Amino acid sequence: MIFKSITLNNFRQYRGENIINFSIDSNRNVTVVLGVNTSGKTTLVQSFLWCLYGISSFKTKEILNSELANSLAPNTEVKAAVKIVLVHDGKEYTIERSQTFTKGSFDSLRSFPPKLTINYKDEIGNTQWVPDSEKSKTEVINSILSKDLSDYFFFDGERIEEISDKKNVVDAVRGLMGIDILGAAIDHLDPKTSRANSVIGKLRKELDVGSDNRGAELKRRQETLTNKLQGYELRLTTVKSEIKTFEAERAKYKKLLLDTKEVAGKQKERQQIESNIKNLESNINTFRARLLDDFNREYFAFLATPLIKRGLGVLASAKDDPQGIPKMHSDSIDYILKRKRCICGCDLSKNQGAVDNILYEQKLLPPQHIGTDINTLKTQALQYCRQAEGTAEHIIQDYKEIVRLTRNLDDARDELKIVSEEIKKLGEVNTRKIEEDYQANERLLNDKIRLSGSIERDISDTKRQIDDCVRELNGLAVKNDKNDLIKLEIKYAEEVYNWFKETYDQLEQEVREQLTDSINRIFKQMYHGSRKIEVDANYRIRLKTDIGEKQITTDESKGLEAVKNFSFISGLVDLARSKARQNENDDVSISTEPYPIVMDAPFSNVDEIHIGNISTILPNTAEQVILIVMKKDWEYARGKMLDKVGASYIIEKVNNSETFSKIRRNEDV
């Protein structure tokens, strides 16, 4: 399978039509798509999965571009679609999945079920359409690339550490290598299977053991055990399905916990701001209460003091100075003038000048001159102002503090509004509830795994009992001539089964060994050290280190784990590519198609050295490589991979929008 192009039309961030024509040059087999965060890199990978399988892992269900959805006029409709053109087994397929949306008269958006169409060009170039039934179209897509295999060819580099622990890895590898058909044939022949269409099982039922009571008893026992085995196997299938459901829930909760870190941080920030607002409001109320208390107690002094100071300023600018004799009264002057003799003994009747001086002094006394009283008023006013200044200062300082705190309160409320809007966009979350649900799911999963083990032991024990019955029945049937032909057929079937089983086991062992060799060869090119990778019977991989004559499993850093799993993916693709190019005819042939690899953020968890190693290996491993990367990561890979790049594109945000991106050809890689 090789991708020729993908077209996104109004899909998520990609408003309007956006086309990428992938490089199909075997010498320049790399297509690079550059983009910044939130521009739509992951959406591009998800568009492959949505188009082919109708699946996605978006937080929001709607796939229609949100800006377009909001701008629709009432009673209009629009379509979101993804179209992929690919070549598989010599045929060019066009696969398109689309979904129609309509805007109601009350501004509500209605979506119709997605529609999938598939056509291909036959040997003479005519376009043939796949029948319009879900089963037919699903079979065609799975024949090109099984849904179970999709995780290994479309994946997120930030989640690459999970890739080799997937439960379907055994079936995926067997399917990729083409030995799953041989396995189905073995199941059809298997003498121990409980399937009704088992060839050997049917032949054994035809054996006639005559009227022998023991034979009848053994047949009844065999039938009872077979029914019991069917019940166990049916129950095991149900439990394994439940385990897959719980494992899917586990992955969902892990993703939720990872995705809610940002929201939880915003919620914590909001709590801090709310606490700050509460403290500010409390402090404002405290200062306000103190100000009112001081003002109510000394309001007259606070209000009068400025007026008194202004009056003192007026008095200070007056030109008349107080010149009167203190404690002197005008009546005393009148008495001295009447008796015509001063207190100094001067005869006033004979000295008019002395009389004039005494009259002048009389003018200076109240009410003739107010200077003396003014002097007394000044003294009392200044003393009052000094006493009132302390209270006034407290009131003014409290008022300034209230103003400052009120300004801080307004700023905090603005911050709260901004954070609340951010949380509204991200969505409220209850991290504690998610963690509790995750733990509950873990308990149920572990219970189902234990139950699965118990049922498998029951199945093994029941099969052993059936074998015992079969052996004894075979002994009884030997005496019956009419069973000779059936026994011969059973013998042929058993020989065919053993031949298939031996061949299958040999092929699977070869596949595992070849995969192990391929993985380790690639791992050594990526990682320089003494460690190597071991692939167990379930195709799970572990890092091993030689310690003396022993091999031990070693701990892994996140970066080393990414390199290990990168080697697994590359080894798997490399093995499929090698099988596709194999021309030898074995007794049981294995054939497969070459496959591309589509990667989002492939270099997220590895250092610069490993980025260079991976960039060298990938183009030589996969038939076609499609990399969706950030520009900063591409700079590290560019030097190693540039000569393999046949096409390059850039994802650009339109007006720095989070919901409107465009894809354009990049001439400057």
ZAMARGU-4260 file (C-alpha; in steps of 0.2 Angstrom, whole numbers, plus 5000, padded with zeros to 4 digits):
<rodrens>
0) 5000/5000/5000 | 5007/5017/4995 | 4998/5034/4998 | 4996/5045/4983 | 4986/5060/4991
5) 4975/5065/5005 | 4962/5079/5003 | 4954/5087/5019 | 4939/5098/5016 | 4932/5108/5031
10) 4939/5094/5042 | 4942/5101/5060 | 4955/5116/5058 | 4956/5114/5039 | 4943/5125/5032
15) 4941/5124/5014 | 4950/5111/5003 | 4968/5106/5008 | 4978/5094/4997 | 4994/5084/5000
20) 5002/5075/4986 | 5014/5062/4994 | 5030/5057/4987 | 5029/5040/4978 | 5047/5041/4972
25) 5056/5025/4979 | 5073/5035/4980 | 5065/5051/4988 | 5051/5042/4998 | 5049/5054/5012
30) 5035/5067/5013 | 5038/5081/5027 | 5023/5091/5034 | 5029/5105/5046 | 5018/5113/5059
35) 5017/5122/5076 | 5008/5117/5091 | 4989/5117/5089 | 4990/5120/5070 | 4983/5103/5066
40) 4997/5091/5065 | 4988/5077/5076 | 4972/5081/5067 | 4981/5076/5050 | 4986/5059/5057
45) 4968/5057/5064 | 4961/5061/5047 | 4968/5045/5040 | 4960/5034/5054 | 4944/5043/5052
50) 4943/5041/5033 | 4948/5023/5033 | 4940/5017/5049 | 4928/5030/5055 | 4938/5032/5071
55) 4946/5047/5080 | 4952/5052/5097 | 4946/5070/5097 | 4940/5078/5113 | 4925/5085/5104
60) 4915/5074/5093 | 4911/5087/5079 | 4923/5086/5064 | 4916/5101/5055 | 4927/5117/5055
65) 4920/5127/5070 | 4922/5144/5061 | 4912/5138/5046 | 4899/5130/5058 | 4897/5147/5067
70) 4895/5157/5051 | 4882/5146/5042 | 4866/5154/5038 | 4850/5146/5044 | 4843/5132/5034
75) 4859/5129/5024 | 4870/5114/5024 | 4889/5110/5022 | 4900/5095/5021 | 4916/5089/5029
80) 4926/5076/5021 | 4943/5067/5020 | 4948/5058/5003 | 4963/5047/5002 | 4970/5040/4985
85) 4981/5025/4987 | 4989/5010/4977 | 4987/4993/4984 | 4990/4976/4975 | 4992/4985/4959
90) 4975/4994/4960 | 4972/5013/4963 | 4959/5016/4976 | 4950/5032/4980 | 4942/5031/4998
95) 4931/5046/5004 | 4922/5048/5020 | 4911/5063/5022 | 4898/5070/5034 | 4884/5082/5030
100) 4879/5096/5043 | 4864/5108/5042 | 4860/5124/5052 | 4842/5124/5058 | 4831/5140/5059
105) 4835/5141/5078 | 4854/5141/5075 | 4856/5123/5080 | 4868/5112/5070 | 4862/5095/5065
110) 4874/5081/5059 | 4870/5066/5048 | 4879/5049/5049 | 4895/5049/5040 | 4895/5041/5022
115) 4909/5030/5015 | 4912/5028/4996 | 4926/5017/4988 | 4931/5015/4970 | 4946/5008/4961
120) 4952/5007/4943 | 4952/4989/4936 | 4965/4982/4924 | 4959/4992/4909 | 4957/5008/4918
125) 4938/5008/4921 | 4932/5014/4938 | 4923/5001/4948 | 4913/5005/4963 | 4913/4994/4979
130) 4895/4989/4983 | 4886/5001/4995 | 4885/4990/5010 | 4895/4993/5026 | 4901/4975/5026
135) 4908/4976/5008 | 4917/4992/5011 | 4924/4987/5028 | 4931/4970/5020 | 4939/4980/5006
140) 4948/4992/5019 | 4953/4978/5030 | 4960/4969/5015 | 4971/4984/5012 | 4976/4987/5030
145) 4967/4979/5044 | 4960/4990/5058 | 4970/4980/5071 | 4986/4985/5061 | 4982/5003/5060
150) 4991/5007/5077 | 5008/5002/5070 | 5007/5012/5054 | 4998/5028/5060 | 5004/5033/5077
155) 5009/5048/5089 | 5027/5049/5093 | 5023/5056/5110 | 5014/5039/5114 | 5026/5027/5105
160) 5031/5020/5122 | 5014/5011/5122 | 5015/5003/5105 | 5023/4986/5109 | 5011/4983/5124
165) 4995/4982/5114 | 4985/4966/5116 | 4982/4963/5098 | 5001/4963/5094 | 5001/4944/5091
170) 4987/4944/5079 | 4994/4960/5070 | 5011/4952/5067 | 5003/4936/5061 | 4991/4945/5049
175) 5005/4956/5043 | 5016/4941/5039 | 5002/4932/5031 | 5002/4916/5042 | 4985/4920/5050
180) 4976/4910/5035 | 4987/4895/5039 | 4982/4897/5058 | 4963/4897/5053 | 4966/4881/5043
185) 4974/4873/5058 | 4959/4878/5069 | 4947/4870/5056 | 4956/4854/5058 | 4961/4854/5076
190) 4956/4838/5085 | 4955/4847/5102 | 4944/4862/5096 | 4926/4862/5101 | 4920/4870/5085
195) 4905/4861/5077 | 4914/4862/5060 | 4930/4854/5066 | 4934/4841/5052 | 4942/4828/5064
200) 4928/4831/5077 | 4915/4827/5064 | 4924/4811/5058 | 4925/4805/5076 | 4907/4807/5079
205) 4904/4796/5064 | 4913/4782/5072 | 4902/4767/5076 | 4906/4758/5093 | 4891/4746/5091
210) 4881/4741/5106 | 4895/4742/5118 | 4889/4751/5134 | 4906/4758/5137 | 4906/4766/5120
215) 4889/4774/5123 | 4895/4780/5140 | 4911/4787/5132 | 4901/4795/5118 | 4889/4803/5131
220) 4904/4809/5142 | 4913/4816/5126 | 4897/4825/5121 | 4895/4832/5139 | 4913/4837/5140
225) 4912/4845/5122 | 4897/4855/5128 | 4906/4860/5144 | 4921/4865/5133 | 4910/4876/5122
230) 4903/4885/5137 | 4920/4888/5144 | 4927/4894/5127 | 4911/4905/5125 | 4914/4912/5143
235) 4932/4915/5139 | 4928/4925/5123 | 4916/4936/5133 | 4929/4939/5147 | 4942/4943/5134
240) 4931/4955/5126 | 4927/4963/5143 | 4946/4964/5146 | 4948/4973/5130 | 4934/4985/5135
245) 4942/4988/5152 | 4959/4990/5144 | 4952/5003/5132 | 4944/5012/5147 | 4962/5012/5155
250) 4969/5020/5140 | 4955/5033/5140 | 4957/5037/5158 | 4976/5038/5156 | 4974/5050/5142
255) 4961/5060/5152 | 4973/5062/5166 | 4986/5068/5155 | 4975/5080/5146 | 4967/5087/5162
260) 4984/5092/5169 | 4982/5109/5160 | 4964/5111/5166 | 4969/5106/5183 | 4983/5119/5183
265) 4971/5133/5178 | 4958/5127/5191 | 4972/5129/5204 | 4976/5146/5198 | 4958/5151/5199
270) 4957/5145/5217 | 4972/5155/5221 | 4965/5171/5213 | 4948/5168/5222 | 4958/5166/5239
275) 4967/5183/5235 | 4951/5192/5231 | 4943/5186/5247 | 4959/5192/5257 | 4958/5209/5248
280) 4940/5211/5252 | 4943/5207/5270 | 4957/5219/5271 | 4947/5233/5263 | 4932/5230/5275
285) 4945/5231/5290 | 4952/5247/5284 | 4935/5254/5280 | 4928/5250/5297 | 4944/5258/5306
290) 4942/5274/5295 | 4924/5276/5299 | 4927/5273/5317 | 4940/5286/5318 | 4930/5298/5307
295) 4914/5296/5318 | 4924/5299/5334 | 4934/5314/5327 | 4924/5320/5312 | 4923/5338/5319
300) 4942/5340/5322 | 4945/5331/5304 | 4933/5343/5295 | 4937/5359/5306 | 4956/5358/5306
305) 4958/5363/5287 | 4947/5378/5290 | 4956/5383/5306 | 4973/5382/5297 | 4966/5393/5283
310) 4959/5406/5296 | 4977/5406/5304 | 4984/5410/5288 | 4973/5425/5286 | 4977/5431/5303
315) 4995/5429/5300 | 4994/5440/5285 | 4985/5454/5295 | 4996/5470/5297 | 4989/5475/5314
320) 5000/5469/5329 | 4992/5467/5346 | 5000/5483/5356 | 4988/5484/5371 | 4993/5482/5389
325) 4988/5465/5395 | 4974/5465/5408 | 4971/5483/5407 | 4953/5489/5406 | 4946/5505/5398
330) 4937/5509/5414 | 4954/5510/5423 | 4960/5523/5410 | 4943/5534/5413 | 4947/5534/5432
335) 4965/5540/5430 | 4959/5554/5418 | 4945/5559/5430 | 4956/5561/5445 | 4969/5570/5434
340) 4984/5561/5441 | 4994/5547/5432 | 4999/5531/5442 | 5017/5538/5439 | 5012/5554/5449
345) 5011/5566/5434 | 4999/5580/5435 | 4988/5577/5420 | 4979/5594/5422 | 4995/5603/5417
350) 5002/5590/5405 | 4992/5588/5389 | 5005/5577/5381 | 5003/5564/5395 | 4984/5564/5393
355) 4986/5561/5374 | 4997/5546/5377 | 4984/5538/5390 | 4970/5541/5377 | 4980/5532/5364
360) 4983/5517/5375 | 4964/5517/5379 | 4961/5515/5360 | 4972/5499/5360 | 4961/5490/5373
365) 4945/5481/5368 | 4934/5484/5361 | 4944/5498/5353 | 4957/5485/5347 | 4955/5467/5344
370) 4974/5462/5342 | 4975/5455/5360 | 4961/5443/5357 | 4968/5438/5340 | 4984/5433/5348
375) 4975/5422/5361 | 4964/5414/5347 | 4980/5410/5337 | 4988/5401/5352 | 4972/5391/5356
380) 4970/5387/5337 | 4987/5380/5335 | 4986/5369/5350 | 4969/5362/5344 | 4977/5358/5326
385) 4992/5349/5334 | 4980/5338/5344 | 4969/5334/5328 | 4983/5331/5316 | 4986/5313/5323
390) 4968/5307/5319 | 4968/5316/5302 | 4984/5307/5297 | 4976/5290/5302 | 4961/5293/5292
395) 4971/5299/5277 | 4982/5284/5277 | 4968/5272/5279 | 4959/5280/5264 | 4975/5278/5254
400) 4976/5259/5259 | 4958/5257/5254 | 4961/5265/5237 | 4977/5254/5234 | 4968/5238/5239
405) 4953/5242/5229 | 4964/5244/5213 | 4972/5227/5217 | 4955/5219/5219 | 4950/5226/5202
410) 4966/5218/5194 | 4962/5201/5203 | 4944/5201/5197 | 4951/5204/5179 | 4963/5190/5181
415) 4949/5179/5187 | 4938/5183/5172 | 4953/5178/5160 | 4957/5162/5169 | 4938/5157/5170
420) 4936/5160/5151 | 4952/5149/5148 | 4944/5135/5159 | 4927/5137/5150 | 4936/5134/5133
425) 4946/5119/5140 | 4931/5112/5150 | 4928/5109/5169 | 4936/5093/5175 | 4936/5083/5191
430) 4953/5076/5192 | 4949/5067/5208 | 4934/5058/5200 | 4944/5053/5185 | 4957/5045/5196
435) 4944/5036/5206 | 4936/5029/5190 | 4953/5024/5184 | 4957/5014/5200 | 4939/5006/5200
440) 4942/5001/5182 | 4959/4994/5187 | 4951/4983/5200 | 4938/4976/5188 | 4952/4973/5175
445) 4962/4963/5187 | 4947/4953/5192 | 4943/4949/5174 | 4961/4944/5170 | 4961/4932/5185
450) 4945/4925/5179 | 4952/4923/5162 | 4966/4913/5169 | 4954/4902/5179 | 4944/4898/5163
455) 4959/4894/5153 | 4964/4881/5166 | 4946/4874/5165 | 4948/4873/5146 | 4965/4864/5147
460) 4958/4851/5160 | 4942/4848/5149 | 4952/4846/5133 | 4963/4833/5143 | 4947/4823/5148
465) 4941/4824/5130 | 4957/4817/5124 | 4956/4802/5137 | 4938/4799/5130 | 4944/4799/5112
470) 4959/4787/5115 | 4947/4775/5124 | 4934/4776/5110 | 4948/4773/5097 | 4952/4757/5106
475) 4934/4752/5106 | 4932/4756/5087 | 4946/4746/5082 | 4936/4730/5082 | 4923/4737/5070
480) 4927/4735/5052 | 4916/4748/5046 | 4926/4761/5055 | 4942/4757/5046 | 4938/4770/5032
485) 4933/4784/5045 | 4949/4780/5055 | 4959/4782/5039 | 4951/4798/5035 | 4954/4804/5053
490) 4972/4798/5051 | 4974/4808/5035 | 4966/4824/5044 | 4978/4822/5059 | 4993/4821/5047
495) 4987/4836/5038 | 4984/4845/5054 | 5001/4840/5061 | 5009/4845/5045 | 5000/4862/5045
500) 5004/4864/5064 | 5023/4860/5061 | 5024/4872/5046 | 5014/4885/5056 | 5025/4884/5071
505) 5041/4884/5060 | 5035/4899/5050 | 5030/4909/5066 | 5047/4905/5074 | 5055/4911/5058
510) 5045/4927/5058 | 5049/4930/5077 | 5067/4927/5074 | 5068/4938/5058 | 5058/4951/5067
515) 5070/4950/5082 | 5085/4951/5070 | 5077/4966/5061 | 5073/4975/5077 | 5091/4972/5085
520) 5099/4977/5068 | 5090/4994/5068 | 5092/4996/5087 | 5111/4995/5086 | 5110/5008/5072
525) 5100/5020/5084 | 5108/5015/5101 | 5127/5012/5104 | 5129/5001/5119 | 5129/4983/5125
530) 5110/4981/5127 | 5099/4971/5115 | 5081/4967/5112 | 5072/4951/5116 | 5055/4947/5108
535) 5044/4934/5118 | 5031/4922/5111 | 5018/4936/5112 | 5029/4948/5103 | 5032/4959/5118
540) 5049/4967/5118 | 5061/4969/5133 | 5079/4976/5134 | 5092/4964/5140 | 5110/4966/5146
545) 5123/4953/5147 | 5130/4951/5165 | 5142/4937/5165 | 5133/4922/5158 | 5116/4929/5162
550) 5104/4940/5153 | 5094/4952/5164 | 5080/4964/5160 | 5086/4982/5163 | 5077/4998/5167
555) 5073/5010/5154 | 5073/5029/5153 | 5059/5037/5143 | 5071/5041/5129 | 5078/5024/5128
560) 5061/5017/5129 | 5056/5027/5114 | 5071/5021/5104 | 5067/5003/5109 | 5049/5005/5102
565) 5055/5015/5087 | 5066/5000/5083 | 5050/4988/5085 | 5040/4999/5073 | 5054/5000/5060
570) 5058/4982/5062 | 5040/4977/5059 | 5039/4988/5043 | 5056/4982/5037 | 5051/4964/5039
575) 5034/4967/5029 | 5044/4976/5016 | 5057/4962/5014 | 5042/4949/5013 | 5034/4960/4999
580) 5050/4959/4989 | 5053/4940/4992 | 5052/4930/4976 | 5056/4913/4983 | 5043/4899/4982
585) 5041/4890/4999 | 5031/4875/5003 | 5018/4887/5011 | 5021/4904/5003 | 5020/4920/5013
590) 5016/4936/5005 | 5012/4954/5010 | 5012/4971/5003 | 5024/4985/5007 | 5017/4998/5019
595) 5020/5016/5023 | 5022/5024/5040 | 5013/5040/5045 | 5021/5048/5061 | 5015/5063/5071
600) 5029/5070/5082 | 5041/5056/5080 | 5055/5064/5089 | 5046/5070/5104 | 5055/5059/5117
605) 5072/5056/5109 | 5088/5067/5110 | 5097/5075/5095 | 5109/5060/5092 | 5095/5048/5091
610) 5085/5059/5080 | 5099/5059/5068 | 5100/5040/5069 | 5081/5038/5066 | 5081/5050/5052
615) 5095/5039/5043 | 5086/5023/5046 | 5067/5027/5042 | 5068/5030/5024 | 5078/5014/5021
620) 5066/5004/5032 | 5048/5009/5025 | 5043/5010/5007 | 5035/5027/5011 | 5038/5039/5026
625) 5026/5053/5030 | 5032/5064/5044 | 5022/5077/5053 | 5034/5087/5064 | 5037/5103/5072
630) 5050/5114/5063 | 5062/5114/5078 | 5063/5095/5078 | 5064/5094/5059 | 5080/5105/5060
635) 5089/5090/5069 | 5083/5078/5056 | 5085/5088/5041 | 5104/5085/5038 | 5101/5066/5038
640) 5085/5065/5028 | 5085/5079/5016 | 5091/5069/5001 | 5076/5057/5004 | 5063/5071/5004
645) 5052/5070/4989 | 5038/5082/4995 | 5036/5095/5009 | 5022/5105/5015 | 5018/5118/5029
650) 5003/5119/5040 | 4999/5138/5043 | 4987/5145/5056 | 4977/5159/5047 | 4978/5175/5057
655) 4985/5164/5071 | 4968/5156/5073 | 4966/5140/5084 | 4952/5134/5072 | 4958/5139/5055
660) 4973/5131/5046 | 4979/5129/5029 | 4991/5117/5020 | 5003/5124/5007 | 5017/5117/4997
665) 5034/5121/5005 | 5048/5124/4992 | 5061/5128/5006 | 5063/5111/5015
</rodrens>
